Amino acid sequence: MAAPMLRCFSRGRWFGSLRPSGVLFLGLREAHSGARGLLAVQKARGLFKEFFPERGTKIELPELFDRGTGNFPQTIYCGFDPTANSLHVGHLLALLGLFHLQRAGHNVIALVGGATARLGDPSGRTKEREALDAERVRSNARALRQGLEALGANHQELFADGRPWGSFTVLDNSTWYQQQHLVDFLAAVGGHFRMGTLLSRLSVQTRLKSPEGMSLAEFFYQVLQAYDFYYLFQHYGCRVQLEFRHAGCFLKGKGIRDKNLVCYIQLTLYFLSQRYLKLFTFLPLPEIDHIMQLHEKEPEKRGPQKRLAAEVTKLVHGQEGLASAKRWCTQALYHSSIDALEVMSDQELKELFKEASFSELVLDPGTSVLDTCRKANAIPDGPRGYRMITEGGVSINHRQVTNPESVLVVGQHILKNGLSLLKIGKRNFYIIKWLQL
């Protein structure tokens, strides 16, 4: 997973002469890892990978974030295009970058691209994105704003560390573009952009050489993106951009259960390494080292994964969301909750019962408990497998079955979601997805 990078204004040319007077365009390449203070700490976490351009960054960039200078505090922004109605893990990593800067006392802006999303960012694309209609973009933008504001509130409420923080603001660039008329905008802004500079960008060069080419709408995206930065400087004093490109699993929105069960399970399995513990939590680095030392002694307890899932779920869904997710996981695993199983998909069951075998079976008329166990390869053939059922060693959906000839009943042996959880003995689970119900 790539880490974010910082982009800042330059004393030199910025898409021609459209630049605020005295604004810095600063950054560090990865080799310049000796930046002190805030940047050094985030480097150690692996949160910031690149800072650019190179000129002047060894001295000026650290000073921008230094409390002892007259430049403190700074304002930093990161853009989020509403191409979907949910936040994903890539968004979360970018937000963590903003939150760390906010915790250090700087003011941060999460900018929703309610206008630019209609054009589509061509970066990293071999062909044009599917166009989104205006209402779809507006709906997605509203959902993203709500998600960002909720995360900002959870961060403020649940992760305070006693230090004075900067502000967290959510904006939508459609606010200023809907007031612009095309000809007026081009007359005022277009003359400040040089075609040579625009055409030299790698994303543009790649697309122009592709069979599909590049549309004017996509080409113009970079102009609006640059103007966003300029507008934020003029109105909010913003001098630094945090940029991140990544696609990941969704954290909120369609597909996430009301009880937040899915989010907790996905995060438990998604975040598996020490690196993610550094990236996605506010835990001090010494505490993370201690957690990993305990993990080396008792890896079966999955301490880092559980702590990481808990921290991220708390940030995404709040304290009650974390408690609810833990309750439902506990009910599904240990308290034989049919309700908890019935709201889960086959993928979610596989994630929760990660050691379980998974089978897709056709439900023929008269299918019995014995037929099911054998088709799932859960019991041996012959008398021994038969006795395992009669002696109480088999349960379906947390209910013990002792009659091998019992015919499966929908709603009892087969859940409403078309799944069955078969358990043999104390620890052997088999997930069955029934076809053609």
N, C-alpha and C positions, 0 to 999 in steps of 0.2 A: 504494500500500500504506500503510495507516494505521499510525502509530507507537503504541507503548504509552503509557499514562498512569498516573500515580501516584495512588493513593487512600490516604488516611491517616485515623487516628482523630481525633475532634474533642473539643475541650473542652466543646462544647455537646451537644445531644441526638444520640444515635446510635441510631436506630430506637427512640426512647423513652428509658428510663433504663438500658437494658442497655449499659453502657459501663464500662471500667476507669477508676478515678480517676486524673486527671492525664495521661491519654493524649492526644496531639495528633491532630487531624484537619487535615492540612495539604496544601497544593498550590499550584500556579501555573497560571494561564491562560497561553496561548501568548504573550500580550503581555508577560508578566513574564519576558522572556528574559534579564534581567540577573543571574539567580542565579549566584553565584560558584562556583568550584571544580568539583566533580564534576558538578553539574547543568548548569553552563555548557558543559562539554566535551561532555556527551551531547546537549545542545541543538544544539551545532554539528554533531554527527553526524546530527541529525535523528531520534535514537532515541526521545526523549521528546517527545510532542506536547503533552500537557495535564497539568496538576497541579491538583487541586482538593480542597476548595472554596477560594474566594478569601481568606477572612478570615485574616489573619495570615501569609500565605505569603511576603511579601517578606523577612521577617526569619527567621521560625521554621524554614521548610523548609531553607534553606541551612545553618542551624546544626545541624540534625539530622544532616547528612552531613559536618560539619566536624570534622576530627581534633582541632582545638584546643579543643573543648568537652567537657563531661562527658557529652554525649549519645552519644559515639562508643564502640563501633560500634553501628549500628542492625541490626535484623533485618527483612528484607523478604520477602514471599512473593508468588507468582503461582500461580493455579490452572489446571489442565489437565484438562478433562473427557474421560474415556475413551469417547467416542462411536465411536471406531475403534481398531484395534490398532496404529496407526502414528503417528509424529510427522510433522507437515507444516511447511511453511515459516513459517506463522504461529506455530507453537510455537517455531520456531528464533529468530524475532525476539524473542519474549518471553524466551527463555532468554538471548539475548545481553544483554538488559537486566539480567537477574539476574547474569550473569557479570561485566558491567562494575561492578556494585555490589560483587560479591564481590572483584573485583580491587582495588577501592578500600579493602578492609579490612572490609566489612560482611558479616554473616551472611545467607545467603539460603536460602529454602525453596521447593522446587517441590512444590506440593500437587496430587496426583491426586484427582479427584473420584469415588472409587469408590462413594460413597453418593449424591451429588447427581446423578450422571449418570443414575440411574434415574428422576429426576423430569424432567429436561430443562430447560435454560436457555431461557426464552422470549424473551430479548433478541434483537432483530433478526429475529424470526420472525413470519410472518403466520398460521401455523397450528401446532398442536401437533406436536412432534417425534415420530417413530415410537418407541414404547416399546421399551426393551431389556430382555431378561430378565436375571435376577440372574447367571446363569452367564456370559452374554455380557459383561456389565459387568465381572465379576471377571477374565475372560480378557483383556479390553482393558486393564484397570487394571494387570494384571501386565506386559503388553507395554509399556505406557507407562512404568511404573516402571523396567523394564530399560533402555528407551531413554534415559530421563532420566539414570539412573545412569551409563550408558556415555558419554553426552555430558559429564557432569560429570567423569568420569575422564579422558577425552581432553583436556578443557580443562586439567585440573590437570597432566597429564603433558606435553602438547605445546606449551602456550602460556604457561608460567611466565615472568614478567618480572623475577624477583629481589625483588619486594616481598612483604611478608607479606599474605596474603589472608585473607578471612573463610572461614567454613565453607559447604559446599553440602550441603543435606539434602533427601532426597526422602521425602514423607509421603503417606499415603492417608487421606482423611477418614472412610472406613468404619471405621477403627480406633476412633474415639470414638463414632460413631453406632451401631455394632453393640452397644454396651454400654447404649444408651438405650432405655427403654420409652416408647412414645408418650405415654401419659397423664402419666408422670413428667416427660418433656421439656416438654410443654405447660404443666404446672403450674409448672415451674421457670423457663421461658424465655418462654412465651407472653405473660405479663402485661407484659413489658417492651417489647412491640411495639405501636405505635399504628396502627390501621387506616387513619387518614387519611394517614399517612406512606407506608404500604405501597401504598395505592391511588393515590397521587399520582405514582408512578414512571411515566415515559414508556412503558416497555415494557409495563407493566400496562394503562395507559390505551389504548394502541394495540390490544392484544389484546381488551380488553373491548368495544371499539367494532367489532371485526371480526365478520363473520357467524359464524365458528367459536366466538367467545368464548374463554374461558380456563378451564382445569380447575383444581381445587383443588391438584393435585399441582404444576402449573407455578407457581401463585401462591405456594405454600409454598417454592419454590426460593430466593427472596430471603431468607427467614428462615434457612434452613440456610447460605446463603452468608455472611450476616452473623454467624451463630454460629461459623462457621469462623474468621473474623477474630478474634472474641472469644476462642475457644479457643486460638488460636495466640499471642495476647497473654498469656493467663494462663499458658501452659506454656512458651512460648519467647521471651516479651518482644517479640513482633512488633508493630510500630507502623505499618508501611507496606505497602500492597498495590500490586503492579504488575499492571495489567489490560490485556489485549490481545484484540481480536476480529478474526479473519481466517481465511479458508480458503485453503489453498494446496496445491501439489503435495506428494505424500508423499515423505519423506526416507528412511524405513526401513520395513520390513515387507513385506507381500505385494506382489509385483511387482518388487521390487528384486533384481537378480541377485546371486548369491553373490560375484561378482567386483567388485561395486560399479560396474559399467560404466554402468548406467542412471543412477545417481545423478550420476556425474561428467558425463555428457552432458547431462542435464537441467539441472544447475546451470550448466554452461558457457553454455547458451542462455538460461536463466531470468534470470540476473543480468547485466544488460547496461549498467548506468549507473554513474556515479560515486557516486550516492546509495546504491546497494546495496553498493558497496565500503566506504562509511562505516558502513552499518548492520550488515553481516554479517561484518565482520572486526574484529580487534583492532589493525590497522595504525595507526600514528600518523597524524594528519591531514596533517602535512607530507609523509610518505612517499606518501600517497594522491595528494596534489597533484602530486608528482614523477611518479608512474605515469601520471597523466592528461596531463601535459605530454609525456611520451614517446609516449603514444597519439595525441596530436594530430599528431605528426610522422610516425608510422608506424602508422596505424589498421589496416592490413591484418594486422599481427601480433597483433591482438586481445589485447594485453597485459593490460588490466584484467580482461577476462572470464576469461582463463586463470588469473590470480593469484587472482581471487575464487573460481573453481571449486575451485582447489587448496586454498585456506584453509578453505572450508566443508566440502569432502569430508574433509579431515584432521580437522576437528572432529567430523563425523558418524561417520566410519568409522575414524578413527585413521590413524597413519602408514602402516601396512601396507595399509590400505584404499585410501589415496591412491596408493601405489606400484602396487598391483594394478590400479586403475582406469586409470592411465596406461599400464601395460603392455598391457592389453587394447585400449585405444583405439589405441595404436601398432600392435599386431598387426593390428587390423581395417583400419587405414588404410594402413599402409606395408609390412607383412610378409605380406600375402596369407593371413591366417589364416581358414580356413573355419570352424574351431571358434568363433572370435569372432563371425563373421557368423551362425552357426546359432542362437546363443542370443539373438539380437536380434529384436525385433518390427519390424513395418513402420514404426511411429512412431519407434522408436529408430534404425533405419537412416536415416530421413529427417532425424533430428536430427544424426546423425554426418556424413552426406553432405548437408549443408544446401542445396547448390546443385543437387541431383539432381532430375530429373523423376520423377514418380510415376505409375504406371499400374496399373490392375486389368484383367487379361486372363483370358479363359477358355481353359483348356488343352484344345484339341481334339486328337483322336488324330492322330499324325503331325506335330505342330507342329515346325517346323524352326528352326534358328538364324536363317535369313534371315526367316522369318515373324515371329519374335519381334522382331527388330531393326526391321522395318518397322511392325509393329503399335504398337511403342513410339515410333515416329517418331524413331528414333535414327540412321537412315541415309537417304540420299536414294533415291528410286526409280530403277530402271534399272541399267545396267552399273556406274555409279560406286559405288553402295552395295554391289553384289556384290563388287567388287574390294576394297573396304575390309575385307571379311571375309577374302578369300583372301590378301590381303597382310599379314595379322596385326594389323590395327588394332582388332580387337574381342576382348574377353574377357568371360566370364561367371563370376561368383564368383571373380575373380582368376585364372582359367584361360583362356589364349588359345585361341580357336577359329578355325580356318582353312577349315573345310568348311561352306559356307552351307547345304548340304542335310542336315547332321547333324540327326537327330531329338533333341529334348530328352529327357534322362534324369533322372528323379527321383533325388536324392541326389548328382548331379553338377552339372547345370545348374539344378536346382531344389532348394533346401535343404529340410531337414526342417521348417522353419517356414513353408514354402510361398512363399518369397521367392527372387528372383533379383536379383543386382547386376550390371548390364550396364555395361561401360565401353567407350567409343568414343574411341580415341586415348589421350592421357595424362590428360585432366582432365574429360571429359564423362561423368557418371554418370547412370544410369537405374535406378530401383528398380521392380521388377515384382512385384505381388502376384497370385499365381495363384489363380483361383476354380475351384471344383468339381474339386479334385484327386481 
